[in-house]
Structure formats: C-alpha cells, structure tokens
Amino acid sequence: ADVIPRLSTLEAALERTASTLLCPPPPSVLDGVAASALAADVLRFLKVRGEWVRCTSHPWAGQRVLRLPRADLHAFGDMIINVCAAAGSILEKEPRVLDVKGPAYVLGDLHGNASELDTFERHLWPLGPGACAGKLVFLGDYVDRGFNSCSVAVYLLALKLRHPSRVFLLRGNHEVRSQNGGSSANKLAAQCKQRFGLELGRRVWESFNNAFDRMPAAAVIDSDILCCHGGIPRSATTLDELRALPPVLNPAAPPPGLESAASILLEVLWGDPAPQAAEALLAADGFLSRKQCEELCAGGGTWPPEVSLVRYLTYGQTALDAFLDVNRLKLLMRGHQAQARGLGLSKRGRVITVFSDSKDHFHGQEGTRSGALLVDSGVITPIIFAPRF
C-alpha cells in the first residue's frame, strides 16, 4: 500500500484521479486513510498530467520544466490547499528537533528544481519512501529560484502526508513569507499567481506558508549528526532550547512574546560557516552578525576581499565545536550554500554542506553537480549526480 506506482503504470488510475480532483475532501474530514489517499492522488496527478518541456527563459534555458494542463489547474490548486492543511497538522505535532534513526538519505536545497528531484526519486526511492532503504531527510529551501516551486513543494508535502514516519521536512530560509513573497518571477508567490490566477494563487501561496510555519527546525540522526538548514544558533546553546520553539511560528513577524524564539529560528535558517580567512575577525563567542560585519568595515576594519560579506550570521570553529560538544554531537549537516560539486566540507570536517540543485547559482554550468548523503551505521556515503542523469 505504501508503494507509489511509477509513471508507466499510472494510466489506469487516471480516470479515478481526475474524478477526485473535481471534489477534493475538506481538510477537516481527512482521517489517516483519506489523507494518504489524497497524497497518492497528488503524486499521480503530477506524474500522469504533468508534461516535461524545455524551458526557454534564462537562467534555466534548455532545462526541463514540469508543465501542467491549464484545464486542471483550478482543481490542482484546491488539492494543494488540502494537502498543505493535512500535512501541516502532521508537521505541527512533530518535535522541533526530530530524532531520526538511520539509515537515512539527506538532501539539501532543491529550489523548485523538479527535474533534479525526479532524478533523486528515480535513483533513491523509485518505489516510494515505504520501499526505500533509508528514511528521507530534506534540509529545506524547496521553493524559489527554480520555475517548479509549486510542484516541488506539494510533491514533498504529499510524500510527508503519505509517509509521515519515513519523510522528514526541515524548514529553510525560503520557507518564510518575507523570503518567498514578492513579484519576482522566481518567487513562490509570483509562481502561484501566474499558475492559478490572483485569487486562487494567493490562497495557494498562503496555504504553502501555513504548512512551512509548522516545519521542524532541525533533526538529529542516530544521536550523532545535527541536521538543519543553515547552522548553529547564537541565541541558544543547547538542543533543548531548540526543542522549546513553538510548533507554529512565522519568524519574520512573530507575535508578542515570541521574538526570542524567532531570533533563534532565523539564526538556524540563515547561518553560514565562516570561511577560514574570516576566522580571526569573529567576535569572542565565535560568531559574527551582518550588523557587526558592517560595523567592522565602517570602522576601518578589513574584510577578506575573497570572502563574501556576512549575509545574516556566520559561525566559526570555536562556536561550532562548543555547540556540538555541549550537545554530544559529532558533526553538522546543512544546506543553504550552493556547492558546484553538490557537497562541501569545512570546519575540520565537522560541517558538511549538501546542495541538491545543480542549476541554482551556477545556472547549469558545465561540471556542476547535485548532491545527497546516505547515513548508515556511522558511515556517511556521498551521492553525487550530474545533470544529465
């Protein structure tokens, strides 16, 4: 029952799927069986009704984009709203720091790249997460930049809905309204409105963000490996402080009393490991914020010319070692920073950056890769795909 049939075996399900699309059940009446059926219908819809076409827009020119028939879009929008509500109720009940037992596949930023997500599916969970060798841990940034943000996000939420104990979705900095809103064509909000129209598009965008507000902040695999989108927080020193984060939070506009919780979450979503050239410029606690970086430069300090300015918060070796050691962790797996080879290693091997979208930042340049990791019994195996697969 857990196996999601592949595209070649789905034609028989098309008629049932189409009839379901016309009257999706309201989220309030979805029990576990109905929720799983709805998720299966979404996955079938994407595979049966979706058509891969070549994009003509820079920087994705020549890349495959998933296009859906215009006649199905209103029904699909209603399904997205229901899936977001049902998946959100599951996400809200999960701990803010998940405890995941290996084996587990860890995937980084996807940024609306349905083509590469399809590649990972075909190689890592071809028969669905229920028949996969390991659990699936996604590190966030599912939307924006790529042209398939809606399809990628609803696919992953449907997987979560159908396999809640096998699929784990962490929050990235792009799963925040202030980041994925706006009118730019590469933003989730604009893609929702372009695909579904102004009114339905606004409801779909809000539904996605309601689900994002409920995503956990981090996960720990086998009590050893911390997984999150950006990095360790400056405003918290223990995992218990992360576990105490509220189950529903919009960090860009927190309600009164939750400002400190929002600060912790934003640091987890936005943090970057400091380049070696910048280690000597960090504050005494091993961190440096964007504001401190600007003050340093304004005061005549020299920032390494080969290093990008701090975007939000950067953490050095001292801060990283302190956080990992206090919490009895061995290393950090995170996303957030594009890696031309799909994976990156830093901080004396205690930080592994995973990036699962070879198109983002590098615009599909020759030689770029998308990466993932398999964690199994203390052994970490890199998985790297070239775009041609």
N, C-alpha and C positions, 0 to 999 in steps of 0.2 A: 504493500500500500504506500510505502514511502518512496517508491521509485517514480521519478518523473520521466515519462517517455520522451524519447528523442524526436526530432522534427520528422524523420522518415516514418514514424509510426503514429503520427497525430491526426492524419486526415479523418479517421473515423470519429474522432472526438470533436471535430469542427462544428457540427450541427448543434451538439449539446452546449458547447461553449458559446456559440452565437446566441442561443436562446437564453442562457444565463446572463449574458451581457445586457440584455434588454431590461431585466428587472433584478439588479443586484440586491441582496438582502441588506437591510439596515444593520449597522454595527451593533445596535442594542440587542439584536436577537441572535447574534452569532455565538454558538457554542463551539467547543473544540473541533467537532466534526465539520460543522458548517464553515468555520474559519479555514480549516485545512482544505476543504473543497474550493472555497473562494480563491485561496492562494494557488491551488492547482490550475484553476481556470485562468488566472492571470498569466501564469507561466506558459500555459498552452496558447493563450492569445498572442503573447509576444512571439512565440515560435511559429505559429501557423499563419497569423495575419501579418506579421512583420515581414518587410522586404528589405534586403540589403542593397543599398545603392551607393554609388561612388559620389563622395562629396566634392563640390566644385569650389567651396569657399576656403580661402586661406585662413588659418594655417593647416586646415585639415584636408586640403585639396588632394584628391586621389584616395583618401581613406574611406573605408566602408562605414556607412551610417544606416541605422535601423529606421526605416520609414513605415508608418502605419497608415492604412487606408483612411481617407478623410471621413467616409461614411461611418466608421466605427469609433471615431474619436470621442463623441459625447458619451457613449456607453463606457468606453475605456476610462474616461475621466471620472465617472461615477464609481467605477471599480477601484480606481486609485484611492479615492476618498475613503471607501470602505476598508480597503487593505491598510491604509495608514492608521485608521481608528483602531482596527483589530490588532495590528502589530504594536501600536503604541501602548495598548493596555498590557501587552506582554512585557515590553521594554520597561514600562513604569514599575513593574513588580520585581524586576531583577535588581540585584545589588549594584551599587555604583562602581564597585570593583569586583569583577567577575572572578570566580575560581574555576579555571578550566583545566581539566585533566587531559594530558596528551594521549595519543598523538594528535597534533593539531597543525593545520596549514595556516599560515599567517600571510595576509595580503595587505598591501599598502594602498595608497591613493589610486582611485580609478578615474575620477574627474569626468564622468559622463562618457567614458570610452567603452561602449557596448561591444565593439569588435574585440577588444582585448579581454574583456570579461567573458565573452563567448569562448575565447581561446583557453582561458583558465578552466572554464566549465568542461570543455571537451577533454581536457587532459587530467584534471584533478577530481572532478565529480561528475563524470559522464552519465551516470545512472541516478544522479541526485545525491544530496548530502546523507540520506539514510543508508546508502550503499557505498559511502566513501570511506577510505581507510582512516581518515582523521577528521576531527571537528574543523570548522571553518571560522577563523577569527579575522574580521576585517577592521582595519585601523582608522577608518573614517575618510572624509573627502570623497564622497560618492558623486557629488554634483559639481556643476560649474566648469567652465572652460571647454569641455567637450560638448558636442551637439546632441548627445543622448542622455542628458541628465535625468529626465523623467523615466525613461525606460530602465536605466541602471538602478535608480533608487527604488522604483516599485518592484523590480525583479528581486533585489536583495531583501526588501521588506516582506515580499511574498515567501521567499525562502525561509526567513525567520518565522513567519506565521505557520508555515507547514512543518518546519523542523526546529522548534524552539530550543531544544536541548543539544542541537548539533551546529547551529549557526549563531554567531555572536557578532553584533554590530556595535562597534565603538563610535563615539562621536568625534568628528573632525572640526576644524575651524570653519569649514564651509557649510557645516550643518547648523548654521546660525543665521537668523533672518537678516541681520545687518551685513552679512557677507554674501548671501545668495540672492539678495534682493537687487533692485535696480533695473535699469532699462537696457543695459549692455546685452548684446545677443548671446554672449557666452554665460549669462547668469541664469540660474534656475527659474527665477520669476519671469524673465522675458521669454524663456522657452515654454513655460506653462501657458502664458498668454498667447504666444504665437501658435501653439498647437491647439489649444482648447478655446480660444477667444477670451475676451476680457473678464467676463463674469465667472465662467466655469474655471478659467485659468487661475483667477485669484483664489478661488476655493481650493483648487488642487494644490497650489503653492502653500497656502496656509495649512492644509492637511499634512503635507510633507513636513513642514516645520513643527507642527504639533507632535508628530512622531519623533522628529530629531530632538526635541526638547526632553524626551524621555530616554534617550540613549545613554547607556553607562559611559563613565569617563575612562575606565581602564579595565584591564584584566591581568590576572597572574596565572601563568601556565606552570603547572607542576610545582607550585610554591617557590619557583626559582626565577622566572622571567617576567618582568613587568612589561606589559603592552599598553601603549596609549598613542595618541596621535602625534603630539609634539614632544613632550618631555616632562621632567620632574617639576613640581611647583616650588615657587619661592615662599609662598604664604602657608605652606604645610610641610611638615617634616615626616609624617607617618601615613601609612595606608589607611589607618583608622580615620584620619581626618578626611580622606577622600571618600571613604565609605559613608561618612556622615553627610555627604552632599545630598540635597533634596532630590527626590525622584523626578521632579518636573522643574526645569529651570531654563529660562531664556537669559543667558549671561549678559547679553547686550542691553537688556532692560529689566534688571532684577527687581522684584517687589521689595518694599521696605523691609529691612532686617536680613536680607539675603545678599547684601553687597559683598561681604567677605567670601561667601560661597561662590559667587560669580567670579571673583578675582582668582580664586583657586582654580576653578574650571577653565577660565581663559588662559591661565599660565600652562595648564596641561595641554590645551588645544594648540597654543601658539609657540611654545618654547622650542629653541634650537640649541644643539650643542655648539659651544664656542669653537671656532677654528683655532688651531694651535697658535697661530700668530697673534691671537687676541687674548690668550690666557692671562698674560701679565697685566692686562688692563682691566680685568674684572674686579668687582668690589670684594671686600674682605670675606663675604659669605660665599664667594664663588659664582655670583650671578651678576648680570648687568641688564638693566631695562633699557627700552628705547629712550626714555627721558634721560637717564643717566648717560647714555651714549651721546645724545645731543649736547648735554651739558659739558661733557668731556671735550667734545670737538669745539664748542663755543668758547671754552676756557683755554684754548690753545693746545689741548692735547692732540696727539697724533694717532689717528685710527689707521691700522694697516691698509694701505691702498689696494691690496689684492683681496681684501675681505669686505663683503657687503655689510652695510650698516645694520645694526640690530633692528629687526622688524617689530618685535614685541618684548621678548625676554630671551636671553641666552644664558646657558649654564656651562660651567667649566668642570674640569676633572675633580676639583675639590668638592664642589657641591654634589656632583653625581655620585662620587664614592661615598659621601656621607649619607645621602638618601638611600642608596642601595644597601649599604652596610647596616644602617639602623633598622631597615625592614627585612634584613636577611635575604636579600635578592642578589642574584649573580650578574644580571645584565638587563638592559633596556632594549626593547624592540619598538620602533616608532616609524612613522611615515613623515609627511609634511614637506620634506625637501626632495626635489626631483633628483633622480640618480640616473645618469646616462646609461649605466650598466645594470640598472634595476635594483642594485643593492649597494650599500655603502657601509664601511666600518670606521669607527672613530673612538676616541677616548680610551685608548689602550685596549681596544676590543670589547669594551663594556657597553657600547652603543652600536646597534645595527639598524640602519635606515632602510626601509622597504618601500619601493615605489613600483606600482603595478600598472602604470600607464606610460608607455614609451613615447607617446605623442606630446604630452604636456611639457612645456618649457623648451623642448628640443624640436618640436614641430616635425616629428617623423624623420629626423636626420639619419643619414646612413650610419648604421652601427649602434643606434640606441636600442635598449632592451627594456623589458618589463620583468619585475622580479617578484618572488614569493619565497617563503621559508617553510620547511617541514620540521617541526619539533617532535622528537620521538625518543623517549627514554634517555634524555640528557644529550642527545645528538641532534645538532642543527644542520640540516641539509639545504643548501641553496637551490632554488629553482629559477631558471632564467629562460625567457622566451624571446626570440627575435620576432619583429612584427610580421614576418612572412608566414608564421605558423597559423 
